[in-house]
Amino acid sequence: MNSKIQFFSEGTSFILKNKNAIRAWLIRTISEENKKPWYINFIFCNDDYLLELNKVYLNHITLTDILTFPFAEQPEIISGDIYISIERVVENAENFGEPKDRELRRVMIHGVLHLLGYRDKTGMEKRKMREKEDYHLNKYEHI
């Protein structure tokens, strides 16, 4: 099965750098979790675009940095759309004192972890998600 990880922009001029390295990192992450990547679309957008999706699909009226929509029907296959607000990523990077590129990779891996089945509703789930994010971020930084 050939995987296809694609990157798009909607309502923003943002263009992802290091696409091949990021794509390889994401495929390794998914494989390490004993899953198979299939079609995964990252759509980089602005706050307004993501807010509208949040209202329509989740009935939430709040800004968010990411929305993940899985569409694989087989549990071993990872596939879906991951929408990321570049405005939220930039603001969060400033608030957390993180480089923008690292914060973006954190949000990207967060979306992939959701596709892998990780959740972040409870305190325990959030801690596990953060541990996984840190683990995989460190792997990227040692490429």
HULIN-V726848 format. One record per residue. PHI is phi in degrees with one decimal (NA if undefined). OMEGA is omega in whole degrees, -180 to 180 (none if undefined). D_CENTER is the distance of its C-alpha to the mean C-alpha in Angstrom with 2 decimals. Layout:
# HULIN-V726848
phi/omega/d_center
PHI/OMEGA/D_CENTER
PHI/OMEGA/D_CENTER
This chain:
# HULIN-V726848
phi/omega/d_center
NA/178/21.77
-84.5/177/20.11
-93.8/179/16.37
-138.6/176/15.03
-107.2/-175/11.67
-120.8/-177/12.17
-128.0/-179/11.22
-130.9/174/12.94
-125.2/-180/14.00
-137.3/178/15.55
75.0/178/17.85
-148.9/178/16.98
-92.3/-177/18.45
-59.2/174/15.42
-128.8/-179/15.34
-68.3/175/12.95
-93.2/175/15.23
58.3/-176/15.54
-55.1/-177/13.87
-65.5/179/15.90
-66.0/180/15.22
-66.6/179/11.41
-59.0/180/11.92
-61.8/178/14.43
-61.5/-180/12.46
-65.9/178/9.72
-63.2/177/12.83
-62.3/179/14.63
-59.1/-179/12.11
-64.6/180/12.32
-63.0/179/16.04
-63.4/178/16.61
-90.2/178/15.60
61.2/176/18.28
-123.9/180/16.30
-116.8/177/16.44
-73.7/175/13.72
-123.1/179/14.97
-89.4/175/13.62
-129.7/180/9.92
-111.5/172/9.62
-100.3/179/7.29
-115.0/179/9.50
-87.9/-173/10.00
-142.2/178/12.57
-101.9/-179/14.88
-57.3/-177/15.51
-60.9/-179/18.14
-62.6/-178/16.21
-70.5/177/13.43
-61.8/179/16.35
-63.8/176/18.21
-62.9/180/15.61
-61.7/178/15.46
-66.5/-174/19.27
-67.6/-172/19.82
-94.7/-177/17.60
-119.4/-179/17.41
58.6/177/20.54
-106.9/-179/19.02
-113.7/-178/20.49
-127.3/174/18.24
-72.7/176/15.81
-145.4/179/12.23
-91.4/-175/9.33
-153.8/168/6.82
-132.1/-178/8.10
-121.4/180/7.31
-122.5/178/10.46
-74.8/173/11.53
-139.2/175/14.65
-81.7/180/15.99
-98.9/179/19.42
-106.4/-175/20.03
-62.0/-179/18.60
-85.1/-179/18.44
-100.4/179/16.45
-110.4/-178/12.67
-154.8/178/12.02
167.3/176/10.33
-109.5/179/9.01
-122.9/180/5.70
-98.1/-178/7.45
-129.6/176/6.99
-82.4/178/10.42
-63.8/178/11.65
-61.1/179/14.59
-67.6/-180/12.89
-61.2/-180/11.11
-63.4/180/14.62
-64.7/179/16.44
-64.1/179/14.53
-59.7/178/15.08
-65.1/-180/18.69
-64.2/-177/19.08
-94.4/-178/17.86
66.1/-179/19.66
-107.0/171/16.76
-62.4/-177/16.60
-59.3/-179/14.26
-63.3/180/12.88
-68.7/179/12.18
-63.0/178/10.56
-62.8/178/8.22
-61.9/178/7.51
-61.1/-179/7.31
-66.6/178/4.71
-62.3/-179/2.64
-68.7/176/4.70
-58.3/179/4.73
-62.9/179/2.99
-64.2/178/5.17
-61.4/175/7.60
-61.5/178/8.03
-62.1/178/8.89
-77.3/177/11.09
107.3/178/12.83
-75.2/180/12.13
-121.0/-179/12.92
-144.8/-180/13.41
-85.7/-178/16.46
-97.6/178/19.18
-59.4/180/19.87
-65.5/178/19.95
-63.7/179/16.60
-63.0/178/15.08
-63.6/179/16.98
-62.4/179/15.91
-62.1/-179/12.16
-63.6/177/12.99
-60.3/180/15.19
-66.1/177/12.72
-57.9/-178/10.25
-59.9/-180/13.51
-57.2/-177/14.82
-73.8/174/12.17
-61.3/179/12.01
-63.0/178/15.77
-64.7/179/15.82
-63.0/-174/14.15
-70.5/178/16.66
-108.4/177/19.47
-71.9/none/19.05
